[in-house]
Amino acid sequence: MNQNTAKNREGGFFRSIVKSSSFGIIVILFAMCLIMTIAVGDKFLSQSNLLSVFRQFSFYGILAIGMCMVIITGGIDISVGSIFALSGVIACMAIAKWGLSTPIGVLLGILAGALFGYFNGACVTVLKLPPMITTLGSMSIARGIAYTITGGYPIGSLPDSFKFIGLGYILNIPTPIVLMVILAIVVSLFLRKTIIGRWIYAIGGNEEGSRISGVRVDKIKRMVYSLNGVMAAVSGIATAARLGVGQSTAGQGYEMDAIAAVVIGGASLSGGSGGILGAVVGAAIMGVLRNALVLLSVSAYWQQTVIGSVIILAVALDNLRHLKKKR
Amino acid sequence: MTEELLSMQDINKSFPGVKALDHVSLSLLRGEVHGLIGENGAGKSTLMKILSGVYQKDSGQIVWHGKPLEIHNTKEATAAGISIIYQELNLMPNLSIQENVFLGRERSKGKFLVDFKKTQEEALKYMDMVGLKVPPSTLVKDLSIAQRQMVEVAKALSTNAQLIVMDEPTSSLTDRETEILMNVIRSLRASGVTIVFISHRLNELFEISDRITVLRDGSCIGTVVTKECTEDQLIQMMVGRELNDIYPKSKVEIGGPVLKVEHLNSGSVIRDVSFEVRSGEILGFAGLVGAGRSEVMRAVFGIDPYDSGEIVVDGKKLGRHEPIDAIRAGIGFVPEDRKLMGLILDMTVRENTTLPCLREEMHGGVISRTREKEITETYVRQLSIKTPGIEQHVVNLSGGNQQKVVIAKWLATHPKVLILDEPTRGIDVGAKKEIHALMSELTKSGVAIIMISSELPEVLGMSDRIVVMHGGRNCGELTRAEATQEKIMSIILNAGN
């Protein structure tokens, strides 16, 4: 079973859902929901719970959208949790402490994410550092900057216009969900229909071969890491808006959920395959899983263990998929 | 000493699609230096790898010291007394000389502890035999290539080898170092060790060997006594084949120069290379593996950086450039390794074919599926690419068809110059002919073609002019009319002196 027939990457939206390898995980998602409904009935299936789950996993979903692009190029970025916090903190600082308007503050936060992502990309392409090592270092750098800016204190007293991003509703749908869906559609179209999107897949499939075919590999990689920084920033700002507080300690460990979501969604860590639909479904599966553990009254400590196990399982299955392919 | 040490009889070995050895026989005497020569692909390495246990023969016999011997792996070969020193050397640079010599066969105290004293003593003994006068604790990475070679010889001696095969031992040595190696070989011969000396350097073979065996196209042509034969005779044996393949060559008007390369230099790999190719012309690049031909083309195309030189396409100079710049200037490059560098295996025929021309053919950065289909189907038809459809993943196509996809993708960029690096390597005869016919067709429309090939008949059959490279240099040019295989080989072999 080939994970990534071009048909999946390009055809009509609904056609691609049914024909694609993502169909498998969509089935799994529905099965999980079914099991939960049978187990706890209304507690799961109620509108309030479902909305809550959806809203909750939106933040991870947005992260997964960015991470998906990086993983398709064959790279990885474990600094997204820190960029998440840094951008949130900068947006909040700008609005609450420097007196700037909400749109400007949010823009600054997103810019910070873009720049930091670009920095990651530059280290990988110009200094030729392995992405894992680069983002391991930049993870601490971003976190450190966030601590320094805030002095360790949370930033409160944020205006309603800002909090709307996390708490508000657009057409009766929570804003974070709307954000995720819009970003998912835009990035998905970008990856599947544009020349740059094709280049991103090509780089992941065969970097040297792409270069020889005229793809500006380094430039595109820097762009991808930068876009990932933007996604992390959007998610971080939306979360800060939801909580009404900008915290330098936010987002710790979120990179793992993002990576797990992308891998569950069908992307290969060696690059060249994967898609936004899969990443979002992967994030949904993680979200439903977390919700299930809570509803089933599983101790919070066990939740950690279960999530971690799922991550290992997801990557192990990915490797198996690859071995099968090689035969 | 005329006792026969080894007799390989009727050895056959095939790999998928290729008969590497066809009833090859080789006889080695004790205490002789036996030269082994042949072109690329003649079967020398395969034969030696069977002897050293790396490959298994399909059929045939090996008789060692008068008794039949089955060699199943390298350990058995070493235990029998057969040792092989590869051209690339098989040492661990971060370990010391003595550790390398006894790697895998460490001298130990009991079961667990390494006996350093013994290791050092014995290492010194063998190092002395080869004239290596540095401390045995010296790390291999701090040694020169010549010294490393000596470590390999010492290693072979420490296994009590009675037969040592040396594969191109002098290719990286200076004249002085070569002399030292020759002396070591002479002393080994005097002590009864047999040496198989694989080399392209005829002067060395004439200097050191007692007999020489010539392989060609997987067959053994003959064994001669060195003193009784001439260089011309050897070349004739290496190369003499009938040119019965007819190459499709059309009469084409050759225009002005499209690509000019002047004084290209890159480290020691490309040395002052200059050449030009004209519109409608096929310029063949002949030479042995490692001559630097691919390196030159990679530099011209912008894949690898170079130190100095000028590359001019259609009058416009290319500065330090990347492949995208070369493509824009009108150059296309079909690389040697189509799987690693020519294609994106996981992608479809369509995606591979359109990759370099997307920017030119699509509007506003968006890919039009219809246009993609159009372009791909045009070339699938034109090149007769056998595929169930353009959505087939190229990894599933045969070698010949994969190569056609690579060519298709470059044709879609409408190049002025097309560089082909070993375009028909590993491809069946039918597809080969099709690619040759395609090359001829292209020249009719004014495309200039550069073709690197290690198959002399192909070079002679297709080229209008031939550049012969060796050791990173352009050693000579021949026109179609005057070129023969002997002349090309002669240029190569003389350049090595």
Contacts between the chains, C-beta under 8 A, distances in Angstrom:
chain1	res1	chain2	res2	distance
A	2	B	393	6.7
A	4	B	346	6.5
A	5	B	348	7.9
A	5	B	391	7.2
A	5	B	393	7.7
A	6	B	347	7.0
A	6	B	348	4.7
A	6	B	350	7.0
A	6	B	351	6.0
A	6	B	391	6.0
A	7	B	391	6.7
A	10	B	369	6.8
A	193	B	366	5.7
A	193	B	367	5.9
A	194	B	365	5.3
A	194	B	366	5.6
A	194	B	367	6.5
A	195	B	358	4.7
A	195	B	359	6.4
A	195	B	362	5.9
A	195	B	365	5.3
A	195	B	366	7.4
A	195	B	367	6.0
A	196	B	365	6.8
A	197	B	367	8.0
A	198	B	351	7.0
A	198	B	355	7.3
A	198	B	358	6.5
A	198	B	367	6.2
A	201	B	347	7.4
A	202	B	344	5.5
A	202	B	347	7.1
A	202	B	351	7.7
A	202	B	355	6.1
A	205	B	344	4.0
A	205	B	345	7.2
A	205	B	346	4.8
A	205	B	347	5.8
A	206	B	340	7.5
A	206	B	341	8.0
A	206	B	343	7.3
A	206	B	344	4.4
A	206	B	345	6.9
A	206	B	346	8.0
A	208	B	340	6.8
A	208	B	341	5.6
A	209	B	340	7.0
A	209	B	341	5.3
A	209	B	342	6.5
A	209	B	343	6.2
A	209	B	344	5.3
A	210	B	344	6.8
A	210	B	355	7.4
A	211	B	303	7.1
A	211	B	322	7.6
A	211	B	323	5.8
A	212	B	301	7.5
A	212	B	303	6.1
A	212	B	323	5.4
A	212	B	333	6.4
A	212	B	335	6.3
A	212	B	341	5.5
A	212	B	342	7.5
A	213	B	323	7.3
A	213	B	355	4.6
A	213	B	356	4.5
A	213	B	409	7.0
A	214	B	323	5.4
A	214	B	324	4.3
A	214	B	327	4.5
A	214	B	355	7.6
A	214	B	356	4.7
A	214	B	359	7.8
A	215	B	324	7.5
A	215	B	355	7.4
A	216	B	322	7.1
A	216	B	324	5.9
A	272	B	344	7.5
A	272	B	346	5.2
A	273	B	346	6.8
